[in-house]
């Protein structure tokens, strides 16, 4: 088993992230309307679609309209108190719309990640920037992920924001769009969930 872990760690997963040995129980999707599933019927959100691809419990902790500052205030009750194994963090859209300075958004995201990791959970950042809007967030969030040892999930809305068949309105996906987002997130987090499972088996 140790050989398999070493092989997988050196091959499929791109780099080491913090808390690969997380002992948490739940995957928590922490975000705004994109996580909440605005524009889709109940069950059409991306966390629901993601839960069908995984054997672990997936909790939707998305709130429509949330900014990174509002997210920080509800982090403990909505995330940290719920035995997180991995927290998938998706914010920035409402900060952009409300013209919140980038350094404030980045500082809030850093604090969220630090608190998640201090709890012993893995953290992932979902980038929802596009070529048209929020372009600065890509490099900011990428650098933050590298700094903190978090998973970076780039361009989650790529090909969705410009495709009317995948949207419910100007900016929000529909169920098909959220399904595509879930596939991208699943692809990004799977190597680390497998490593976590292997480490648990070795230590357990």
HELIX and SHEET records of a PDB file:
HELIX    1   1 UNK A    2  UNK A   11  1                                  10    
HELIX    2   2 UNK A   33  UNK A   36  1                                   4    
HELIX    3   3 UNK A   46  UNK A   51  1                                   6    
HELIX    4   4 UNK A   68  UNK A   78  1                                  11    
HELIX    5   5 UNK A   80  UNK A   82  5                                   3    
HELIX    6   6 UNK A   93  UNK A   97  1                                   5    
HELIX    7   7 UNK A  102  UNK A  118  1                                  17    
HELIX    8   8 UNK A  135  UNK A  148  1                                  14    
HELIX    9   9 UNK A  164  UNK A  166  5                                   3    
HELIX   10  10 UNK A  175  UNK A  203  1                                  29    
SHEET    1   A 5 UNK A  57  UNK A  62  0                                        
SHEET    2   A 5 UNK A  26  UNK A  31  1                                        
SHEET    3   A 5 UNK A  84  UNK A  90  1                                        
SHEET    4   A 5 UNK A 122  UNK A 126  1                                        
SHEET    5   A 5 UNK A 151  UNK A 153  1                                        
END                                                                             
